[in-house]
Amino acid sequence: MKLGKVEFCHFLQILALFLCLSGMNQAELTRSRSKPYFQSGRTRTKRSWVWNQFFVLEEYMGTDPLYVGKLHSDVDKGDGSIKYILSGEGASSIFIIDENTGDIHATKRLDREEQAYYTLRAQALDRLTNKPVEPESEFVIKIQDINDNEPKFLDGPYTAGVPEMSPVGTSVVQVTATDADDPTYGNSARVVYSILQGQPYFSVEPKTGVIKTALPNMDREAKDQYLLVIQAKDMVGQNGGLSGTTSVTVTLTDVNDNPPRFPRRSYQYNVPESLPVASVVARIKAADADVGPNAEMEYKIVDGDGLGVFKISVDKDTQEGIITIQKELDFEAKTSYTLRIEAANMHVDPRFLSLGPFSDMTTVKIIVEDVDEPPVFTSRLYSMVVSEAAKVGTIIGTVAAHDPDASNSPVRYSIDRNTDLERYFNIDANSGVITTAKSLDRETNAVHNITVLAMESQNPAQIGRGYVAITILDINDNAPEFAMEYETTVCENAQPGQVIQKISAIDKDDPPNGHQFYFSLTAEAANNHNFTLQDNKDNTATVLTKRNGFRRQEQSVFYLPIFIVDSGSPSLSSTNTLTIRVCDCDAEGIAQTCNAEAYILPAGLSTGALIAILACVLTLLVLVLLIVTMRRRKKEPLIFDEERDIRENIVRYDDEGGGEEDTEAFDMAALRNLNIMRDTKTRRDVTPEIQFLSRPTFKSIPDNVIFREFIWERLKEADVDPCAPPYDSLQTYAFEGNGSVAESLSSLDSISSNSDQNYDYLSDWGPRFKRLADMYGTGPDCLYS
């Protein structure tokens, strides 16, 4: 077989390594003369172990155990008297020793990445005595590495970002690969990096794994993401080395390298003049290829004739410029506006100033459209005053409105009656003059807020609204009165000059200088001997007693008329009566009782006794009513219950019985007895009009004849009985049963009996009885004839 150049080199390297290790793995035991060794009472010179370190190549794939090395003591003469034993890590399981020759072999495949070395202990024993001839000592078996692990990127795949337009050599990210092989032996763990995909945009440092930009002026707006494939190869990148790869996603981050630009140099928008203030007129936007903060813009009006009428702001979400109205538009005053608007980036990168100014200009023309506007009042709010004494028809004031359109249509006025429900005011439809329509009262409503409507004559749908506040001026038209309802009391033991009440007055009027009231007793009460009045000159007055010894038995209530005068012009007055009750008071002057009737009640009859008497009387009345009610119920006839039982009784006529064998339905002995006289029985629930004669006795005849005669008689009685309908009673006709020779007793055959009952009168009872008349009538149209 021919070997290639690369395979031949590998073969020579492995062969040389194997020969070197074979020479190093033999250890010889030599005699040392430095110290004596005493054993079992015998004295001899100590012998020590001397050997080189053992090496075993990992990943051995052979079928025979791998030779590791040899242990030998100079005491061993080769006669088999010495045996060797091995202990420690992997002894007997991984490593075995020939106890005669001291050869050590590995029985399993070893992996340096799992365990790099094993520590064992060697012992030489006398085979006969089983005693050591050499001291026990440790040695190490080191696993020799081979290149059996490829480099791995433990942190991959990677993502990284680098600003666009970065210069060549800008570091992007560092990738790191690890190799599990021994880094201290050979080149198995020496890794170099290379880029398999991503050129010519990026490069990688072979030794460090640092990825850098390789092209200048990479533009995010052209391509914003790149996928790189990085390879790591061991054996310093030589042929035959193992390799691993990872991916790196590199995203170009944005920088402000694009200035804003308006798509158009001018814009035009039409706006109705009725558009409210703060309404949006237009939205414009300058295009910017950047994103995020690099695309943030600000707009401003730099020139034009609409600087004070319009303003522009930015929408933070869309970066649009929003033009809104600041003042009301008026087509009649100005028909168009021109705005010069600038858009500029808020965050400018000095590195890219050479790309041009990071701002742009455009022109916006706004055309104002005419609309039919409602009339406009000369003032938004009119203030008027009128005296409450004004007569009906008094002129209060005038409002004025005009049509702002070029047509200047005439205006008609009216009052919104929802704001003047009582119709206190009128307005002249042509002139706008407001007059009073009813008498006014300031105390009822001091201010009237009304709405005046102005309507175009040519277009009544256009209505303007004006607001009028009418203040009612006060006149002195209300007399003063007590400020409250006083409850005044005087003690029976009151002394002369004692204050019993302090009173004040109120007046619904509202004089400019405030109220001033004057109090006095009326002329008829001025000379009374019981009470007097003192005016305190502060809109209050004091009521005092003039004597002592008030007694409820003599007079329990006093009425004191008080005269009150206000300070109006002209002044008004009123007389108010103060009610004073005489009360029994305690030592501190606090009223206890003011009821004069308490003296009239008998001394021996208390309130509790009166309540008890009333309760007894009520109880007796209830008992009497119960007795009377029970007696009335006993006298009521019971005919209603009996009739209800009769009418609600359910009777079955379809029970045919059990034939002659049924001995429970009839008394068979009675039917066979010819001497029994059966009297005609009347119905218990009615009084029949026709009484039937008693039937004669039967002679001795056969049973079947007896039964037949009995049944036919009962059938005849039912047919000719005029009292049967509408009452129901239980009559058993059927006595057929099994084996009976009697014929069918159906009600349809009843008419065939020798009955002389005439049912022709049913035809005269109306449509409801037509069916019954057809069944039982004898006319030519009878269904059953």
Helices and strands as residue ranges (DSSP letters): H 5-24, E 30-39, E 42-48, E 54-57, E 66-70, E 82-88, E 95-97, E 103-106, E 117-126, E 137-144, E 158-163, E 171-174, E 192-197, E 202-204, E 210-213, E 225-233, G 235-237, E 243-253, E 266-272, E 280-284, G 292-295, E 297-304, E 310-314, E 321-325, E 336-345, G 350-355, E 359-369, E 376-377, E 381-387, E 395-398, E 401-402, E 411-415, G 417-419, E 425-427, E 433-436, E 447-456, E 463-473, E 481-482, E 488-491, E 499-506, E 518-521, G 523-525, E 531-535, E 540-545, E 557-565, E 573-585, E 591-593, G 596-599, H 607-635, H 639-647, G 659-661, H 668-672, H 703-720, G 747-752, G 760-765, G 767-769, H 770-776
